[in-house]
Amino acid sequence: MQLPVEFQVVALLFVFAALFLGEVRSYYDKIWWWDIVLHSTSGLLMGILGFLLVYVLNASEKIAFSMTPRFVAFFAFMFAVAVGALWEIFEYSMDVIFGANMQKAMFNDPSGLTDTMWDMIVNTIGAACISSLGWWYMTRDRRSFIDIWIHKFIAKNPGWFKS
């Protein structure tokens, strides 16, 4: 499976921002909104990935399965929210098991609950934005970046679709 170059670039920038700028350069500590922006972006990225996954299944003539645009958008939304929830479980586990500080204390809350809740909220908002754009793309005859990425995805993975 080959993802569009734009998606790969955004994902690479996300990893750079999270690991190098966030951890190495301490942006999580220096810039109060850094974690919020990254979790919003992850909601967007995971929403796009979820949308592409189910769109491929829906568009492929090899699979006798047809989903409504509403269901495709709902799946993309739930996929992104689920990945965000799994990430929060991972952060909590690393903090408890290895004594890491992945759940940054916010607003004088040493438990990390405030950080976790804000992470989930902004992840959900990002997922909702992408799901809405995906639904809009499927129900309207308009071009968007999702449309462009989908066509590139199909062009790079022709074996998944009937010619």
C-alpha positions in Angstrom: 0.0 0.0 0.0 1.4 3.4 -1.0 0.1 6.5 0.7 0.0 9.9 -1.1 3.3 11.8 -0.7 1.4 14.7 0.9 0.1 12.4 3.7 3.7 11.0 4.2 5.1 14.5 4.4 2.5 15.6 7.0 3.1 12.5 9.0 6.9 13.0 8.9 6.5 16.6 10.0 4.2 15.4 12.8 6.8 12.9 14.1 9.5 15.6 13.9 7.4 18.1 15.8 6.5 15.5 18.4 9.8 13.8 19.0 12.5 16.4 18.1 10.8 19.7 18.8 8.5 18.4 21.6 10.8 16.1 23.5 14.4 17.1 22.6 13.9 20.8 22.3 11.3 20.8 25.2 8.5 22.5 23.3 6.0 20.6 25.5 7.3 22.5 28.4 8.1 25.8 26.7 4.9 26.2 24.6 1.7 25.4 26.5 -0.3 24.6 23.4 2.2 22.3 21.7 0.6 19.1 22.9 -2.8 20.4 22.0 -1.7 21.1 18.4 -0.1 17.7 18.0 -3.1 15.8 19.3 -5.4 17.9 17.0 -3.1 17.0 14.1 -3.1 13.3 15.0 -6.9 13.4 14.9 -6.7 14.8 11.4 -4.1 12.3 10.2 -5.9 9.3 11.7 -9.2 10.5 10.3 -7.7 10.7 6.9 -6.1 7.2 7.3 -9.4 5.8 8.5 -11.2 7.5 5.6 -8.8 6.1 3.1 -9.0 2.6 4.5 -12.8 2.4 4.3 -13.0 4.3 1.1 -10.8 1.7 -0.6 -13.1 -1.1 0.6 -16.2 0.9 -0.5 -14.7 1.8 -4.0 -13.2 -1.6 -4.8 -15.3 -3.7 -7.1 -13.4 -6.8 -5.8 -15.4 -6.5 -2.6 -19.2 -6.8 -2.9 -19.9 -4.3 -0.1 -21.3 -0.8 -0.4 -21.3 1.8 2.4 -23.1 5.1 2.5 -21.0 8.3 2.8 -22.4 8.8 6.3 -21.1 5.4 7.4 -17.7 6.0 5.8 -17.4 9.3 7.6 -18.6 7.7 10.9 -15.9 4.9 10.5 -13.2 7.4 9.8 -14.3 9.4 12.9 -14.4 6.3 15.1 -11.1 5.0 13.8 -9.3 8.3 14.7 -10.9 8.5 18.1 -10.1 4.9 18.9 -6.4 5.4 17.9 -6.3 8.5 20.1 -7.7 6.5 23.0 -5.2 3.7 22.5 -2.4 6.3 22.5 -3.7 7.7 25.8 -3.6 4.2 27.3 -0.1 3.8 26.0 1.0 7.2 27.6 -0.6 6.1 30.9 1.1 2.7 30.8 4.5 4.2 30.1 4.1 6.6 33.0 3.0 3.9 35.4 5.3 1.0 34.3 8.5 2.9 33.4 8.1 6.2 35.3 8.0 8.3 32.1 6.3 11.7 32.0 4.3 11.3 28.8 1.2 12.7 30.5 2.4 16.2 31.1 1.0 17.7 34.3 -1.3 20.6 33.3 -3.1 23.2 35.4 -1.6 21.9 38.6 -3.0 18.4 38.0 -0.2 15.9 38.8 -2.5 12.9 37.9 -2.4 13.7 34.1 -6.2 13.5 33.9 -6.5 17.1 32.5 -3.8 16.4 29.9 -5.6 13.2 28.9 -9.0 14.8 28.6 -7.7 17.7 26.5 -5.8 15.3 24.3 -9.0 13.3 23.7 -11.1 16.4 23.1 -8.8 18.0 20.5 -8.2 14.6 18.9 -12.0 14.2 18.6 -12.3 17.7 17.1 -9.7 16.9 14.5 -11.4 13.6 13.7 -14.7 15.3 13.3 -13.3 17.9 10.9 -11.8 15.3 8.6 -14.9 13.1 8.8 -17.1 16.0 7.9 -14.8 16.9 5.0 -14.8 13.3 3.8 -18.6 13.1 4.0 -18.9 16.4 2.1 -16.5 15.1 -0.5 -18.5 11.9 -1.0 -21.9 13.7 -1.2 -20.9 16.7 -3.3 -19.2 16.9 -6.7 -16.4 19.2 -5.5 -12.6 18.7 -5.3 -10.8 18.9 -2.0 -7.4 17.8 -0.8 -9.1 14.5 0.3 -10.3 14.0 -3.3 -6.8 14.6 -4.6 -5.2 12.2 -2.0 -7.8 9.5 -2.8 -7.1 9.7 -6.5 -3.4 9.5 -5.9 -3.9 6.6 -3.5 -6.0 4.7 -6.2 -3.4 5.5 -8.9 -0.5 4.2 -6.7 -2.4 1.1 -5.7 -4.2 -0.1 -8.9 -4.2 -3.7 -7.9 -6.8 -2.9 -5.2 -9.2 -1.6 -7.7 -10.8 -3.0 -10.9 -9.5 -1.2 -14.0 
